[in-house]
Amino acid sequence: MYKASVHPSFSIHGRSISFDDLSEVSYSLIKEGEEFEKHIGEFIIDWIDDSPTISVRTSGSTGTPKTIVLKKNQMENSALATGSYFNLSPRSSALLCLSATYIAGKMMLVRAMVLGLDIHFVSPTSNPLEGINRSFDFGAMVPLQVANSLPKLSLLHKLIVGGAPISTSLRKKIKGILNASYETYGMTETITHIAVKPLNKGVSNDMLFSVLPNVVISKDDRNCLVINAPKISDDTVITNDVIELVSETEFKWLGRFDNVINSGGIKLSPEQVEAKLSNSIGQPFFIASLPDAKLGEQLVLVVEGTVKENDVLKKITSSTLLSKYEVPRQIKTIPVFLRTDSGKVKRKETMTLLKS
């Protein structure tokens, strides 16, 4: 029989909640709450049962969605590591504005219960701070939420941002508002983040991720990140994220191995090209490829909405950051990109819209 930890200082919306209270609270959320509150209640029911494990669904942003079984004690270890790194103390206030159907939202609840935080939850909309007039010590958002919350972002004293890449322009805006903001690196298999990098110290994608305590990193023969974190995962996690390993505790994320484009024998990382173009294109875009008789694959720029192609071409060709191989050979437009719940573009699925 397993009994999950609940700190004596844990509270919801300022009301103290003990372990014995959680069953009543969760059933109330399921029966009377809004849709997002029902998901919170369902997770709490799973959290307080006798099982030592919990099943979590991945978002499917990098492949087919799947169910992963996580150990509750390892989820608690992850919460403790986050609390230590960000100096979260009992009774610190936290805002949950992410869906509790995925690991990021679930872990905000676990952190609150394990660390004794005062958790406040709102609907996980694209503008979660709308109507909020109080501050919070800690919060987590996806980039889309951050972009829509800029006028009120200072209400969050410490903010972690994950789930999708952060554009250079958004980095600049965050830096001007928050002193304690961090981009996170992680996945469901690692129980959310295992590394962070500050957003207030620079706006360049060259900033390095630093791993949390008790995390050992290396890379395989593909130059992809390998994670060994026994406190949060029994197995070594082999990722498809191409990195530059700077030290035993620091790395630079370069892109996804499964996104690499081979154009005429030259291997190109779409994410690296996107970073170089991020200041030149003022609307959502990504770099992809289309079949080419001579090159095998040719680089293309895919833009959401409508654009004046000549204007974009001028910006691209005037960029001194791009090598000759990184210059897109075509510009394609798609009215609306397909995205995950966290706002991450589903590249392959979106490209099928272009080909249909």
MIVOBA-637030 format. One record per residue: x negated, y negated, z negated of N, C-alpha, C in turn; residue number from 0. Coordinates in steps of 0.2 Angstrom, whole numbers, plus 2048, in hexadecimal, padded with zeros to 3 digits. Layout:
MIVOBA-637030
 n.east n.north n.up ca.east ca.north ca.up c.east c.north c.up   i
      X       Y    Z       X        Y     Z      X       Y    Z NUM
...
//
This chain:
MIVOBA-637030
 n.east n.north n.up ca.east ca.north ca.up c.east c.north c.up   i
    7FC     806  800     800      800   800    7FC     7FA  800   0
    7FD     7F5  804     7F9      7EF   805    7FE     7E9  803   1
    7FA     7E5  7FF     7FE      7DE   7FD    7FA     7D8  7FF   2
    7FD     7D5  803     7F9      7CF   806    7F9     7C9  801   3
    7F3     7C5  802     7F2      7C0   7FD    7F6     7BA  7FE   4
    7F9     7B7  7F8     7FC      7B1   7F8    7FA     7AD  7F2   5
    7F7     7A7  7F4     7F3      7A3   7EF    7F9     7A0  7EA   6
    7F7     79F  7E4     7FC      79C   7DF    7FE     795  7E1   7
    7FA     791  7E5     7FC      78A   7E7    7FF     78A  7EE   8
    801     790  7F1     804      78F   7F7    80B     78C  7F7   9
    80D     788  7FC     813      785   7FC    815     784  803  10
    81C     783  804     81F      781   80B    823     77B  80A  11
    821     776  80E     824      770   80D    824     76D  806  12
    81F     76E  803     81F      76C   7FC    822     770  7F6  13
    825     775  7F8     828      77A   7F3    824     780  7F2  14
    822     781  7EC     81D      787   7EA    821     78D  7EC  15
    81D     792  7EF     81F      798   7F1    81B     79E  7EF  16
    81D     7A2  7EB     81A      7A8   7E8    81A     7AE  7ED  17
    817     7B3  7EC     817      7B9   7F0    81E     7BC  7F0  18
    821     7BC  7EA     828      7BE   7E9    82D     7BA  7ED  19
    82C     7B4  7EE     830      7AF   7F1    831     7B0  7F9  20
    82B     7B3  7FB     82A      7B3   803    830     7B7  806  21
    832     7BD  803     837      7C1   807    83E     7BC  808  22
    840     7B9  802     846      7B5   803    845     7AF  808  23
    83F     7AC  807     83D      7A6   80C    83E     7A9  813  24
    83A     7AE  815     83A      7B1   81C    841     7B3  81E  25
    845     7B6  81A     84C      7B8   81D    850     7B2  81E  26
    84F     7AC  81A     853      7A6   81A    851     7A3  821  27
    84A     7A3  823     848      7A0   829    84B     7A4  82F  28
    84B     7AB  82E     84D      7AF   834    855     7AE  835  29
    859     7AD  830     860      7AD   830    862     7A6  832  30
    85F     7A1  82F     862      79A   82F    85D     795  833  31
    857     797  835     852      792   838    853     792  83F  32
    84F     78D  842     84F      78C   849    84B     792  84C  33
    84A     792  852     847      798   856    840     798  853  34
    83C     793  853     835      793   851    835     795  849  35
    83A     793  845     839      795   83E    83B     79D  83D  36
    83F     79F  842     840      7A7   842    83A     7AA  843  37
    836     7A8  848     82F      7AB   849    82B     7AB  843  38
    82B     7A5  83F     827      7A5   839    82A     7AA  834  39
    830     7AA  833     833      7AF   82E    831     7B6  830  40
    831     7B8  836     830      7BF   839    829     7C0  837  41
    824     7BB  838     81D      7BD   836    81C     7BE  82F  42
    81F     7BA  82B     81F      7BA   824    821     7C1  821  43
    827     7C4  824     829      7CA   823    824     7D0  824  44
    821     7CF  82A     81B      7D4   82C    815     7D3  827  45
    814     7CD  825     80E      7CB   821    80F     7CF  81A  46
    814     7CE  817     815      7D1   810    817     7D8  80F  47
    818     7DC  815     81A      7E3   815    814     7E7  812  48
    814     7ED  811     80F      7F1   80F    80A     7F3  814  49
    80B     7F2  81A     806      7F4   81F    800     7F0  81F  50
    7FA     7F3  81F     7F3      7EF   81F    7F2     7EC  826  51
    7F6     7ED  82B     7F5      7EA   831    7FB     7E6  834  52
    7FA     7E2  839     7FF      7DE   83C    7FE     7DE  844  53
    803     7DF  848     802      7DF   84F    803     7D7  851  54
    7FF     7D5  856     7FF      7CF   859    7FF     7CF  860  55
    802     7CB  864     803      7CB   86B    7FE     7C6  86D  56
    7FA     7C7  872     7F6      7C2   876    7FA     7BE  87A  57
    7F7     7B8  87C     7FB      7B3   880    7FB     7B5  888  58
    7F6     7B9  88A     7F5      7BB   891    7F2     7B6  895  59
    7EE     7B1  892     7EB      7AC   896    7E5     7AF  89A  60
    7E2     7B4  898     7DC      7B7   89B    7DE     7BE  89E  61
    7E4     7C0  89E     7E5      7C7   8A0    7ED     7C8  89E  62
    7EE     7CF  89F     7F5      7D1   89E    7F6     7D1  896  63
    7FC     7CE  894     7FD      7CD   88C    7FD     7D4  889  64
    7FA     7D5  883     7FA      7DB   880    7FB     7DB  879  65
    7FC     7E0  875     7FD      7E0   86E    7F7     7E3  86B  66
    7F4     7DF  866     7EE      7E1   862    7F0     7E1  85B  67
    7ED     7E7  858     7EE      7E8   851    7E9     7E5  84D  68
    7EA     7E0  848     7E5      7DD   844    7E6     7DF  83D  69
    7E1     7E0  839     7E1      7E1   832    7E2     7DB  82E  70
    7E7     7DB  829     7E9      7D6   825    7E3     7D3  821  71
    7DF     7D8  81E     7D9      7D5   81A    7D4     7D1  81E  72
    7D4     7D3  825     7CF      7CF   829    7D2     7C9  82B  73
    7D9     7C8  82C     7DC      7C2   82D    7DB     7BD  827  74
    7DB     7C0  821     7DA      7BC   81B    7D2     7BA  81B  75
    7CE     7BE  81D     7C7      7BC   81D    7C6     7B6  822  76
    7CA     7B6  828     7C9      7B1   82C    7CC     7AB  829  77
    7D1     7AB  825     7D4      7A5   822    7CF     7A2  81D  78
    7CC     7A7  819     7C7      7A4   814    7C1     7A1  818  79
    7BF     7A3  81E     7B9      7A0   821    7BB     799  824  80
    7C1     799  826     7C4      792   829    7C4     78D  823  81
    7C7     790  81D     7C7      78B   817    7C1     789  815  82
    7BC     78D  815     7B5      78B   813    7B2     786  818  83
    7B3     788  81E     7AF      783   823    7B2     77C  823  84
    7B9     77C  823     7BC      775   823    7BE     772  81C  85
    7BB     776  817     7BC      773   810    7C3     772  80E  86
    7C7     777  80F     7CE      777   80E    7CF     779  807  87
    7D3     775  802     7D3      777   7FC    7DB     779  7FA  88
    7DC     77C  7F5     7E3      77D   7F3    7E7     777  7F3  89
    7ED     777  7F5     7F2      771   7F5    7F1     76D  7FB  90
    7EB     76E  7FF     7EA      76A   805    7F1     76B  809  91
    7F3     766  80D     7F9      766   811    7F6     768  818  92
    7FB     76C  81B     7F9      76F   822    7FF     76F  826  93
    7FE     76D  82D     804      76D   831    804     773  836  94
    809     776  836     80A      77C   83B    80E     779  841  95
    80B     778  847     80F      776   84D    80E     77B  853  96
    80B     781  851     80A      786   856    80F     78C  855  97
    811     78F  85B     815      795   85A    812     79A  856  98
    817     79D  851     815      7A2   84D    815     7A9  851  99
    816     7A9  857     816      7AF   85B    80F     7B1  85D 100
    80B     7AC  85D     804      7AE   85F    7FF     7AD  859 101
    7F9     7AF  85A     7F4      7B0   854    7F3     7A9  851 102
    7F2     7A4  855     7F0      79D   852    7F6     79B  84D 103
    7FC     79B  84F     801      799   84A    802     79E  844 104
    801     7A4  845     801      7A9   840    7FB     7A8  83B 105
    7F5     7A6  83E     7F0      7A5   839    7F0     79E  835 106
    7F4     799  838     7F5      793   834    7FA     795  82D 107
    7FE     79A  82E     802      79C   829    7FE     7A0  824 108
    7F9     7A5  827     7F5      7A9   822    7F0     7A4  81E 109
    7EE     79F  822     7E9      79A   81E    7ED     797  818 110
    7F3     795  81A     7F7      792   814    7F8     796  80E 111
    7FA     79D  810     7FB      7A1   80A    7F5     7A3  807 112
    7EF     7A4  80A     7E9      7A7   807    7E5     7A1  804 113
    7E6     79B  806     7E2      795   804    7E6     791  7FF 114
    7ED     792  7FF     7F1      78E   7FA    7F3     788  7FD 115
    7F4     787  804     7F5      781   807    7FD     77F  806 116
    7FE     779  807     805      777   808    807     776  80F 117
    80A     77B  812     80B      77C   819    812     778  81B 118
    812     774  820     818      771   823    818     773  82A 119
    81E     776  82C     81F      778   833    824     774  837 120
    822     773  83D     827      76F   842    827     773  848 121
    82C     772  84C     82D      775   853    826     775  857 122
    824     77A  85A     81E      77A   85E    81F     777  865 123
    821     771  865     822      76D   86B    81C     76A  86E 124
    81C     767  874     816      764   877    815     75D  873 125
    819     75B  86F     818      755   86B    81A     756  864 126
    816     75A  860     819      75C   85A    819     756  854 127
    815     751  855     815      74C   850    81A     746  851 128
    81E     747  856     824      743   857    829     743  851 129
    82A     73E  84E     82E      73E   849    82B     73F  842 130
    824     740  842     820      742   83C    81E     73B  83A 131
    81E     73A  833     81C      733   830    818     734  82A 132
    815     73A  829     811      73B   824    80A     73F  826 133
    805     73F  822     7FF      741   824    7FE     748  822 134
    7F9     74C  825     7F7      753   823    7F0     754  822 135
    7ED     758  81E     7E6      759   81D    7E3     75D  823 136
    7E8     761  826     7E5      766   82B    7EA     768  830 137
    7E8     769  836     7ED      76B   83B    7EA     76E  841 138
    7EE     772  845     7EB      775   84B    7F0     774  851 139
    7ED     772  856     7F1      771   85C    7ED     774  863 140
    7F1     774  868     7EE      775   86F    7ED     76F  872 141
    7E9     76E  877     7E8      768   87A    7EE     764  87D 142
    7F3     767  87F     7F9      764   882    7FC     760  87C 143
    7FD     763  876     800      760   870    7FB     75A  86E 144
    7F5     75B  86E     7F0      755   86C    7F2     74F  871 145
    7F2     750  878     7F2      74B   87D    7F9     747  87C 146
    7FE     74B  87A     805      748   879    806     744  872 147
    801     746  86D     801      743   866    7FC     73E  865 148
    7F9     73B  869     7F3      737   868    7F5     731  864 149
    7FB     72E  865     7FD      728   861    7FE     729  859 150
    7FF     730  858     800      732   851    7FA     737  84E 151
    7F5     738  852     7F0      73D   851    7ED     73C  84A 152
    7EC     735  848     7E8      734   842    7EC     736  83C 153
    7F2     739  83D     7F6      73C   837    7F3     742  835 154
    7EF     745  839     7EB      74C   838    7E4     74A  836 155
    7E2     74B  830     7DB      749   82D    7D6     74E  830 156
    7D8     754  831     7D3      759   834    7D7     75D  839 157
    7D5     75E  83F     7D9      761   845    7D4     766  848 158
    7D7     76C  84A     7D3      770   84E    7D8     771  854 159
    7D4     772  85A     7D8      772   860    7D5     778  864 160
    7DA     77C  867     7D8      782   86A    7DD     784  86F 161
    7DC     78A  872     7E2      78D   876    7E1     78B  87E 162
    7DD     786  87F     7DC      784   886    7D6     77F  886 163
    7D3     77E  88C     7CD      77A   88C    7CF     772  88B 164
    7CB     76E  888     7CC      767   887    7C9     763  88C 165
    7CC     75F  890     7C9      75B   895    7C5     755  892 166
    7C0     753  896     7BC      74E   893    7BF     747  891 167
    7C5     746  895     7C8      740   894    7CC     740  88D 168
    7CF     746  88B     7D2      747   885    7CD     747  87F 169
    7C7     74A  881     7C2      74A   87C    7C0     742  879 170
    7C0     73E  87E     7BE      737   87D    7C4     734  879 171
    7CA     736  87A     7D0      733   876    7D0     735  86F 172
    7CE     73C  86E     7CE      73F   868    7C9     73C  864 173
    7C3     73B  867     7BD      738   863    7BF     731  860 174
    7C3     72D  864     7C4      726   862    7C9     726  85C 175
    7CD     72C  85B     7D2      72C   856    7D0     730  850 176
    7CD     736  850     7CC      73A   84B    7C4     73B  849 177
    7C2     73B  843     7BC      73C   841    7BA     744  840 178
    7BF     747  83E     7BF      74E   83D    7C3     753  842 179
    7C1     754  847     7C4      758   84C    7BF     75D  850 180
    7C2     763  851     7BE      768   854    7C1     76C  859 181
    7BD     76E  85E     7C0      773   863    7BE     77A  860 182
    7C2     77E  861     7C1      785   85F    7C0     78A  864 183
    7BC     78F  863     7BB      795   867    7BD     79B  864 184
    7C2     79F  867     7C4      7A5   864    7C9     7A9  868 185
    7CC     7AE  866     7D1      7B2   869    7D5     7B6  864 186
    7DA     7B9  866     7DE      7BE   862    7D9     7C3  85F 187
    7D5     7C6  863     7D1      7CB   860    7CC     7C9  85B 188
    7CA     7C3  85A     7C6      7C0   855    7CA     7BC  850 189
    7D1     7BD  850     7D5      7BA   84B    7D4     7B2  84B 190
    7D6     7B0  851     7D4      7A8   852    7CD     7A7  852 191
    7CB     7A1  850     7C5      79E   852    7BF     7A1  84E 192
    7B9     7A2  851     7B3      7A5   84E    7AE     79F  84F 193
    7AF     79A  853     7AA      795   854    7AE     78E  855 194
    7AB     789  853     7AD      782   854    7A8     77D  857 195
    7AA     778  85A     7A6      772   85C    7AA     76C  85A 196
    7A6     767  857     7A9      761   856    7AB     75D  85C 197
    7B1     759  85C     7B3      755   861    7B2     74E  860 198
    7B0     74C  85A     7AE      745   858    7A7     743  859 199
    7A3     748  85B     79C      746   85C    79A     745  863 200
    79E     746  868     79C      746   86F    7A2     748  873 201
    7A2     746  879     7A7      748   87E    7A5     74C  883 202
    79F     74E  883     79C      753   888    79E     75A  887 203
    79F     75E  88C     7A0      765   88C    799     769  88A 204
    794     765  88A     78D      768   888    78D     769  880 205
    791     766  87C     791      767   875    792     76F  874 206
    78F     771  86F     78E      778   86D    793     77A  868 207
    795     781  869     799      784   864    795     787  85F 208
    797     786  858     793      789   853    798     78E  850 209
    795     794  84E     799      799   84C    79A     798  844 210
    7A0     79B  842     7A1      79B   83B    79D     7A0  837 211
    79D     7A0  830     799      7A4   82C    79B     7AC  82E 212
    796     7B0  82D     797      7B7   82E    799     7B9  835 213
    797     7B5  83A     798      7B7   841    791     7B7  845 214
    790     7BD  848     789      7BE   84C    78B     7BE  853 215
    788     7BA  857     789      7BA   85E    783     7BC  862 216
    784     7BE  868     77F      7C0   86D    782     7C0  874 217
    77F     7C2  879     782      7C2   880    780     7C9  883 218
    784     7CB  888     783      7D1   88B    77F     7D0  892 219
    77F     7D5  896     77B      7D4   89C    77F     7D0  8A1 220
    785     7CE  8A0     789      7CA   8A4    788     7C2  8A2 221
    784     7C1  89C     784      7BB   899    78A     7B9  896 222
    78E     7BE  894     795      7BD   890    794     7BE  889 223
    798     7BA  885     797      7BA   87E    799     7C0  87B 224
    795     7C3  876     797      7C9   872    797     7C6  86B 225
    79C     7C8  867     79E      7C6   860    79E     7CC  85C 226
    79A     7CB  856     79A      7D0   851    79B     7CD  84B 227
    7A2     7CE  848     7A4      7CB   842    7A8     7D0  83E 228
    7A4     7D4  83A     7A7      7DA   837    7AD     7D8  832 229
    7AD     7D1  82F     7B2      7D0   82A    7B9     7CE  82E 230
    7B8     7CD  834     7BF      7CC   838    7C0     7D1  83D 231
    7BB     7D5  83F     7BD      7DA   844    7B8     7E0  843 232
    7BB     7E6  843     7B7      7EC   842    7B3     7EE  848 233
    7B5     7EB  84E     7B1      7ED   855    7AE     7E6  857 234
    7A8     7E8  85A     7A5      7E2   85E    7A9     7E0  864 235
    7AA     7D9  864     7AF      7D6   869    7AA     7D4  86F 236
    7AB     7D7  875     7A8      7D5   87B    7AC     7D1  87F 237
    7AB     7CB  880     7AF      7C6   884    7AD     7C6  88B 238
    7B1     7C2  88F     7B0      7C0   896    7AE     7B9  897 239
    7AC     7B6  891     7AA      7AF   891    7A2     7AE  892 240
    7A0     7AC  898     799      7AA   899    797     7A5  895 241
    791     7A6  892     78E      7A1   88D    787     7A0  88E 242
    785     79A  88C     77D      799   88B    77C     79A  883 243
    778     79F  881     777      7A0   87A    771     79C  878 244
    773     797  874     76E      791   873    76A     793  86C 245
    76D     797  868     76A      799   862    76E     79F  85F 246
    76C     7A1  859     76F      7A7   856    776     7A5  854 247
    778     79E  853     77E      79C   851    782     797  855 248
    77E     795  85B     781      790   860    781     793  867 249
    787     791  86A     787      793   871    78B     78D  875 250
    78A     78D  87C     78D      789   880    792     78D  885 251
    798     78C  885     79D      78F   889    79D     78D  890 252
    79C     791  895     79B      790   89C    7A1     791  8A0 253
    7A5     796  89E     7AA      798   8A2    7AC     79F  8A2 254
    7B1     7A1  8A5     7B3      7A8   8A5    7B0     7AC  8AA 255
    7AD     7B2  8A9     7AA      7B7   8AD    7AF     7B9  8B3 256
    7B5     7BA  8B1     7BA      7BC   8B6    7BD     7B6  8BB 257
    7BA     7B0  8B9     7BC      7AB   8BE    7B6     7A9  8C3 258
    7B1     7AC  8C2     7AB      7AA   8C6    7AC     7AB  8CD 259
    7AA     7A6  8D1     7AC      7A6   8D8    7A5     7A8  8DC 260
    7A5     7AD  8E1     79F      7AE   8E5    7A0     7AB  8EC 261
    79D     7A6  8ED     79E      7A2   8F3    797     7A2  8F7 262
    797     7A7  8FC     791      7A7   900    78B     7AA  8FC 263
    78C     7AE  8F7     787      7B0   8F3    785     7AC  8ED 264
    788     7A6  8ED     787      7A1   8E7    78C     7A2  8E2 265
    78B     7A4  8DC     790      7A5   8D7    791     79E  8D3 266
    798     79D  8D3     79A      796   8D0    79F     797  8CB 267
    79E     793  8C5     7A3      793   8C0    7A8     78E  8C1 268
    7AE     78F  8C2     7B3      78A   8C3    7B3     785  8BD 269
    7B3     788  8B7     7B3      784   8B1    7AD     77E  8B1 270
    7A8     780  8B3     7A2      77B   8B3    7A3     776  8B9 271
    7A6     778  8BE     7A8      773   8C4    7AD     76E  8C1 272
    7B2     771  8BD     7B8      76D   8BB    7B5     768  8B6 273
    7B0     76A  8B2     7AE      765   8AD    7AA     75F  8B0 274
    7A7     761  8B6     7A4      75B   8BA    7A9     757  8BD 275
    7AF     759  8BF     7B4      755   8C2    7B9     752  8BD 276
    7B8     754  8B7     7BE      752   8B2    7BF     74A  8B2 277
    7BA     746  8B3     7BA      73F   8B3    7BD     73C  8B9 278
    7BD     740  8BF     7BE      73E   8C5    7C6     73F  8C7 279
    7C9     744  8C4     7D0      745   8C6    7D4     744  8C0 280
    7D9     740  8C1     7DE      73E   8BC    7E4     742  8BA 281
    7E4     748  8BD     7EA      74C   8BC    7E8     753  8BC 282
    7EC     758  8B9     7EA      75F   8B8    7E7     762  8BE 283
    7E2     766  8BE     7DF      769   8C4    7DB     76F  8C1 284
    7D9     773  8C6     7D4      779   8C4    7D1     77B  8CB 285
    7CB     77E  8CA     7C7      780   8D0    7C8     788  8D1 286
    7CA     78A  8D7     7CB      791   8D8    7C8     792  8DF 287
    7CA     798  8E2     7C7      79A   8E8    7CC     79D  8ED 288
    7CB     79C  8F3     7CF      7A0   8F8    7CA     7A4  8FD 289
    7CD     7A9  900     7C8      7AD   905    7C5     7A9  90A 290
    7BF     7AA  90C     7BC      7A7   911    7B8     7AC  916 291
    7B9     7AC  91C     7B6      7B1   921    7AE     7B1  920 292
    7AB     7AB  91F     7A4      7AB   91F    7A1     7AB  918 293
    7A4     7A8  913     7A1      7A7   90C    7A4     7AD  908 294
    7A9     7B0  90A     7AD      7B5   906    7B2     7B1  901 295
    7B0     7AC  8FE     7B4      7A8   8FA    7B2     7A1  8FB 296
    7B7     79D  8FC     7B5      795   8FC    7B9     792  8F6 297
    7B5     78D  8F3     7B7      789   8EE    7BD     784  8F0 298
    7C2     784  8EC     7C8      780   8ED    7CA     77C  8E7 299
    7CC     776  8E7     7CF      772   8E2    7D6     772  8E2 300
    7D9     775  8DC     7E1      775   8DC    7E3     770  8D7 301
    7E7     76C  8DA     7EA      766   8D6    7F1     767  8D4 302
    7F4     765  8CE     7FB      765   8CD    7FE     75F  8CF 303
    804     75F  8D2     807      75A   8D5    805     758  8DC 304
    805     751  8DD     803      74F   8E4    7FD     74A  8E3 305
    7F9     74A  8E8     7F3      746   8E8    7F2     743  8EF 306
    7EE     73E  8EF     7EC      73B   8F6    7E5     73E  8F7 307
    7E5     743  8FC     7DF      747   8FD    7D9     743  8FE 308
    7DA     73E  902     7D4      73A   904    7D1     737  8FE 309
    7D5     735  8F9     7D2      731   8F3    7CF     737  8EF 310
    7D1     73D  8EE     7CE      742   8EA    7C8     744  8ED 311
    7C8     744  8F4     7C1      746   8F7    7BC     741  8F6 312
    7BE     73B  8F6     7B9      736   8F5    7B6     736  8EE 313
    7BA     738  8E9     7B7      739   8E2    7B3     73F  8E2 314
    7B5     744  8E5     7B1      74A   8E5    7AA     749  8E8 315
    7AA     746  8EE     7A4      745   8F2    79F     740  8EF 316
    7A2     73C  8EB     79E      736   8E8    79B     739  8E1 317
    79D     73F  8DF     79B      741   8D9    793     743  8D9 318
    78F     741  8D5     788      743   8D5    787     749  8D1 319
    78C     74C  8CD     78B      751   8C9    78C     758  8CD 320
    78F     758  8D2     791      75E   8D6    78B     760  8DB 321
    789     766  8DA     784      769   8E0    788     76A  8E6 322
    785     76B  8EB     788      76B   8F2    78C     772  8F2 323
    78B     777  8EE     78F      77D   8EE    795     77C  8EA 324
    795     777  8E5     79B      776   8E1    7A0     771  8E4 325
    79F     76E  8EA     7A4      76A   8ED    7AA     76E  8F0 326
    7B0     76D  8ED     7B5      771   8F0    7B6     770  8F8 327
    7B8     775  8FB     7B9      775   902    7C0     773  904 328
    7C5     774  900     7CC      772   901    7CF     76F  8FB 329
    7D4     76C  8FC     7D8      769   8F6    7DF     76C  8F7 330
    7E2     76F  8F2     7E9      772   8F2    7ED     76F  8ED 331
    7F3     76E  8EE     7F7      76C   8E8    7FD     771  8E7 332
    7FF     771  8E1     804      775   8DE    809     770  8DA 333
    80F     770  8DB     814      76C   8D7    813     76C  8CF 334
    813     773  8CD     812      774   8C5    80E     77A  8C4 335
    809     77A  8C0     805      77F   8BF    809     784  8BA 336
    807     78A  8BA     80A      78F   8B5    805     78F  8AF 337
    808     78F  8A9     804      78E   8A3    806     793  89E 338
    801     794  899     803      798   893    807     794  88E 339
    809     797  889     80C      793   883    807     78D  880 340
    801     78F  881     7FC      78A   87E    7FA     785  883 341
    7FC     785  889     7FB      780   88E    7F5     782  893 342
    7F2     788  892     7ED      78A   896    7F0     78C  89D 343
    7ED     78A  8A2     7EF      78B   8A9    7EE     792  8AB 344
    7F3     796  8AD     7F2      79D   8B0    7F0     79C  8B7 345
    7E9     79C  8B8     7E6      79B   8BE    7E9     7A0  8C4 346
    7E8     7A6  8C2     7E9      7AB   8C8    7F1     7AB  8C9 347
    7F5     7AB  8C4     7FC      7AA   8C6    7FE     7A4  8CA 348
    7FB     79E  8C8     7FC      798   8CB    7FA     798  8D2 349
    7F4     79C  8D4     7F2      79C   8DB    7F7     7A0  8DF 350
    7FB     7A5  8DC     7FF      7A9   8E0    805     7A4  8E3 351
    806     79F  8DF     80B      79A   8E1    809     796  8E8 352
    802     796  8E8     7FF      792   8EE    7FF     797  8F4 353
    7FF     79D  8F3     7FE      7A2   8F8    805     7A4  8FB 354
    80A     7A3  8F6     811      7A5   8F8    814     7A1  8FD 355
//
